[in-house]
Amino acid sequence: MLVRPRLAPSIALCGVGAALPAAALFLVGRDVVDASSHLHFTTVGGSALVAALASIALTVIGAHARDGRTVLVGTAFSAMAAMLFLHGLASPGVMVGMNGVVSLSGALTLPLGAAVLALSGFAPFRGPRAIRPLVAIQVALLAAILALGIAGLVDPGLVPSVPEVGSSEALVLVSVTLALFGFLILRSLDTYVLTQRKSDAAVVVGLAFLAAALVGALDYEYYELGWWLGHGFEIVGLVLVGAAVVLDLRRADQSRPLTGGLPAERLVAAEETFLGTRVRALTVRLAEKDGSTEEHTRRVALLAVQIGERLGLPPSRLRSLATGGLLHDIGKLAVPDEILKKPGSLTDDEFGVIKRHPEWGHHLLGELGDFAPDVRRLVLDHHERLDGSGYPRGLTQPQLDLETRILAVCDVYDALISPRVYRDAWTQERALGLLREGAGALFDPRCVAALERVLDDAREPLGIAV
């Protein structure tokens, strides 16, 4: 995953936050402590009970909203919280003596939650149709946890004390679960780079705390500080991730960092939410100047990010492409209305004025500040061509990055299929034919081919929205 320089400090801060629990385990984890079972019973059991109730509520909210992803998160967190509550309840010397439930529940809490969350990688577990199966899974898990608790607390010798610290079983469990958490962390990090929301960054850090908590539970003994730190990390991780999920649910446009799959086109559809108030203010100003131009820029930006995803652009570049696409014609704010809205063909002089809009847009964004160089470059270069025949700088193929090539193809395509006062709209096939003819000389063939695939997908029957 490539990261733009201006985002690097935020990513580094996430990395530091995520590394703190692992560093603490390494530095002081083996220190011997004298902590009571009553402390374990109170802090772990009490916190987990509250988390379990909140997680069940999350499931109810998701089911009512017909939101499979929210139900999936609620299922995972309710299972983890219930298992953690059982772990606290089974603290030796409080309600029961030595028992295997405390070991088994402590070992399975995080693997169980990570496994359920990983199901979001499969489309059948994300849509509305997944709600009933997920609720059934949640009920089954809670029933199994309840049965385990009753059996173990009634007969403490019934449940074996497994896995033992440092055993091969513990090592396998840690390895598999860390791999699952690694998958979830990378997916959440991709979402954060795309949205740049602080709450999405909190999910990344929270998942790292949960991963470290597993190591504390399975690699340290009860009398070592690392075992107790692991419990603290577990509670902190659940709070960080849970709070971020709840906050996300309250938003009109959710980023879903735990389940992933936020399409870049959402950045275009909800630019104020994801790209900021400055971008929104500029698009509103452009709409006031000329509604057809603003509509054109939005369609171009939408096509551009869809093509960018097709071509495998990483999240940070997709974000820049969305912003640059929405603002690529912002320089037309400086074009006189009598030219911009002229009901007929332009004279050479008038077209010369129009051709200055990339430079004017680039200058405007520079004056406003806080726009990344790659966004300003897209605004400046979207009329450049591979053979150097474009404007304003006459750049050639080696000087044009992939984002600029994508934007150029989308800009031309949408301009051709849109009606003008001096000509009718071209058909889609005719516009694509012109792009195919220019592929290799004027336009990047990969971008033209990707545009065709995006348009083909749009013509296919729609499935269930997820």
N, C-alpha and C positions, 0 to 999 in steps of 0.2 A: 504494500500500500504506500503510494507516494503522498507526501504531505507538503503543502505549500509552506515556505519559510515563515510567513506571518502566523501560521497556525502551530508551528513547531513548539513555541513556549507552552501552549496549552496542553499539547500532547506530552511534553516533558513533565509538566505538573501532574498530569494523570499518572504517568509512569512512576513518579516519586511517591504519590499517594498509594499506588498499587504495590510498590515495593516495601513500604513501611512494615506491614505485618510479617512478611518473610524475613526482613532484616531483624526484627525484634525476636523472632523465633531463633534465628541463628546466633544472636548476641547473648541473649539471657534465657533461652528456652530450657537449658539444662540446670538452671538454678533450682535448688530445693526450697520448697515452700511448705508452710504448715497452715493449711486452710481447712475449714470444717465442711462436713457434708451439708450442714444446715445452710451455709452460704451458697453452695451449689444448688440446693433444693429451692431456695428463695429466688435467687437471681435468674437461673436458667428456667426453672418451671414457671415463674411468674411472667417473665418476658415472653416465653414461648406461648403461653396461654393467650395473652393479648394478641400476639401475632397470628395465632391460629384463628381466632374469631375474626380478625380483620381480613384474613385471607379467604375465609368462607364468604364474607361480605363481598369481596372482590369477585368471587365466582358468581354470586347472585346478580351483581351489577352487570357482569359480562353476559350472563344468560338472558337477562331482561333486555339488553341492548342488541342481542343476536350477534355478539362479538366473540367469535371463537378464540381469538388470540388472548383476550382478557380472561376467558374461562381457563385457558391453558396455563396462564401465569397463576391464576388463583388456585388451580389444582396443584401445581408444583409447590407453591408457598404454604398451602394448607397442609400438605403432606409433610413438608419439612418442619413446620411449626408444631404439628401434632407429635411428630417423632421426637422433637426436641423437648416438648412438654413431658412426654413419657420418660425421656432421659433424665430430666430434673426430678420427676416424681419418684424415680427408682433410686435416688441417691442413697447409698448404703448408710444405715444407721439412723435414718429419719423415720420412714414408714415401714421399711423392711431392712433386713440385714444384707449381707453380701449376696449379690444376684447377677445373673447374666444379662438381664434386660438393660442395665445401665451401659454395658459395653456394646451390645448389639445395636441398641437404638442410637448411641453416639456415633457408631461407625456408619450406619445406614442413612442418617439424616441428609447429609449433603449429596451423596451419590444418588439417592432417590430423587431429590429435587432437580439435580442437574440432568438426570435422564429424562424426566418429564419435560423440562424446558427444551431439551434437544429435539423433542418431537416436533417443535415448531419448524424445523428444517424440512419437514415433509408437508406438502400442500394440503393433504386430506385433514391435517390436524389444525388448520388455520381458519377455515371458513365456517359459516353458520352450521353446516351439516355436522361439524365436529362437536357441537355443543353437547348433544345427548351422550355420545360415547365418552367425552371427557368428564361429564358429570358422573357417569357410571364408574369411570376409573377412579375419580375422587372418592366416591362413596365406598368403593371396594378397598381403596388404600386406607381410608380412615377406619373402616371396619376391621381390617387386618391389624392396624396399629392398636386399636382398642382390644382386640383379642390377644395380641401379644402382651399388652400391658396387664390385662386381667390374669392371664396364665402365669406370667412371670412374677406378679406381685402376690398372687395366692400361693404359688409354689415356687419360691426363689430358685430352687435347684432345677426347675424344668427347662429353663432357657440356658443354653451353654454360654459361657463367657468368651465370646469370639468377636472379632479376630484378636489374637494376642498382639501386643505392640511389637513391631519389628518382624512379624511372621511373614511368610510368603503370601498368605492370603491378604494381609494388610497391605503389602507392597502392590499386589495386583489391583486391589480396590482403589488405592491412592492413585496409581498410574492411570487407570481407566477414567476415574472421576476428574483428575486434573486435565486429561485430554478433552473431556466434555466441557469443563470450565474454560479451557483455552479456546475452544470453538465459540462459546458464548461471549467471551471477552473480545475476541477479534470481530465478531459480528456487531457487538455493541460499539466498539471503537469505530467501525465503519460508519455506523449511524451517527455517532458524535461528529466525525469529520464532515459528514454531509450536512448535519443540522447546526452544529456548533452551539448546541444548547447545554447549559451547565448541568441540567438534570440528567442528560444523557451521559455526560462525563462521570457523574456520580454513580451511575450504573456500572461503568467500567471499573471504578475503584471498589465499589461494593462487591462485585463478583470476585475481584482479586482477594478481598478480605475473606470471602467464603472459601475460596480455594486454599488460602493459608490456614483457615480454621480446620480443614480436613487433615492437613499435615499435623497440626497440633493435637488433634483427637487420636490419630493412629500412629504417631511416631514418638509420643511422649507419655510418661507414666503419670499417674494421678498426683504424685508428690512433686512433680516437676512444674516449673512456672509455665513452660510451653503448653502444657495441657490446659491450664487455666486461661492462658492468653488465647488459646484456640477457641474457647467458649466465648470470650469477649469479642473476638473477631467475628464469630458467627452471628452474634447479636447485632454488632455494628453493621455487618454486611446486609443482614436482613432489613435493618432500618433504612440504610442508604438506598438499597434497591427498591424496597417496598414504598418508601416515600416518593421516589422518582416515578414509579409506576402509577401511584395515585395522582400525582401532579399531572402526569401525561394524560390520564383519563379525563381530567377536568378541562383539557384544552380542546378546542374545536378541531385542531389538526394534530393528530397524535404521531409520534415518531416511532413508538414501539421498539425501543432499543433491545429489549430482552428477546423478542421474537423475530426481529429483523424484517427485511423485505420492504423497507420504505422506498418507493419508486422515486427517482429524481424528478419526475414530472410533478410531484406534489410541491416541490420547491417553486415551480412556475405557477401552479394554481393558487398557492397561498404564499406569495412572496413576502408579505409583511410579517407573517408568522415565522418563516424560515430564513429569509434573507435580510430582514430588517426594515425599519421604517423609512430609511433613505431611499431604498430601491422602490418601495411602494409610493413614496411621495413623487418620485420621478415618473413612474408609470402613470400616476394620476395626472400629473402635469402634461404629459404627452397626450393622454386621452382628451384632455381639455383643449389642447392645441389642434389635434386631428385624430378623431376616434379610429379611423381606418388604419392609420399608422400604428397606433397602440395595439389594435387587434392583430395586425400583421406581426408585430414584434413578439406578441404572446404565442401565436401559432408557431413562429420560427423557433422560439426558445423551447417549446414543447417538443417539436420534432427533433431539435438538436440534442436534447438530453436523452431522448429515446434512442437516437443513433449512437450517442456516446456510450450508453449502457450496452448496446449491441457490440460495440467495438472494444469493450472492456476498460473504459476509462475509470480510474479509481475515484472514490467519493470526493476528494478535494477538488479534482479537476471537473467533475460533474457539477459541483456547486458553482465554480467559476463560469462554466459554460451556461448554466441556467441564468446567472446574473448578467453575463455578457450578452446572452440572447435577448433578454428582456430590455436591455439598454442599448442594443447595437445601433438603433436609429435615434438615440436621444439627442444627437446633434441637430436633428430637424427642428428642435425648438427654436433654433436661430434662423431657420429659413423663413423668409417672408411669406405670409399667407397667400398672397397673390401668385406666388410661384408654387408653393406646396399644394395648394388646393385648386390650381388652374384647371378649368374644365376642357382640356385639350392637350395636344402635344406641346412639349417645351421647345423653345428656341435653343440654339447652341449656348447663348449667354446664360439663359435660365438653367440649362442643364449644368453649366459650369458652376453655378451657385449651389445646386443640389449636390454636386460631387464634393463639396467642401464639408458636408455634414459629418463624415467620419472624424475629420480633424477637430471640428467644433465640439463633437461629443467627447473626444479624448481630452480636449482642453477643459471642458466643463467638469468632467469627473476628477481631473487633477485639481481644479480649484476647490471643489467640494471636499476633497480629501477622503481618506478611509476607504478608497477603492483600490483593490490589489492591482499591481502592474499587469497581470494576465487578463483581468477584466478590461482594463483600459486598452490593452493591445487588441482584444477582440473587437471593441468598438472602432478602433482605428483601422483595422485590417480586413474587415469582413467583405470588402469589395476587391480584395487582391485576388489574383489568379496565378495558377502554377507557372504559366509561361511568361509572367511579368507584364501582361497587358492590363492588369487591374489598376486601381487607384486607391489611395493618393500617393503611395510610395513606389509603386511598380515593383513590388517584391516578387521573387521567384520561388520555385518549389522548395529549395533547401531552407528558405527563411520563414516558411509558413508551418506552424505547428498543427497538430491534428485538430484541435479545437477550432482554429480559424478555418480550416478546410471544411469541417462539418458545418459551421455556421454559413459559409459561403454557399454551399449546396442547398441548405434549407432556405436561405434568403431568396435565392433565385427561384427555387421551386414554388414557394408560396407567392412570390410576386407574379409568376406566370399564371397560376391557377386562380388568382384573384381578379375580379373585374375592374376595369379602369374606365373612366369616362370616354376615353378615346379608343377603346378596344374591348371586346368581350373576353371573358376568362377563358384560358386554355383548358383543354381536357387534361386529366391527370396523365394519360398515356402520352399525349403530345409533349407535355412538360418534361416527363421522364425521358422521352426520346431526345429532346435537346440536351439534357444532362448527359445522356449516354454518348451522344456525338462529341461532347466536349470533355468526356472522361479521359484523363491522361494528359491532355493539353491544358485545359482550363480548370477542371475539377478532379479531385482525388477519386479514382475508381472505387476504392473501398467505401468511401462515403456515399457515393451514388448507389452502390449495391446495397448498403445498409439501409438507405432511405427506402429502396424498393421493398426490402424485407419488412420494414416497419409499416409501410402502407399495406402490404399484403396481410400482415397480422391484423390491422385495423378492419380489414374487410371480412375477416373470419367471424363466425358467430360468437357472441360473447358468452363466457362461462359465468360461474358464480363469482361475484366480487369477493375478494378476501382482503 
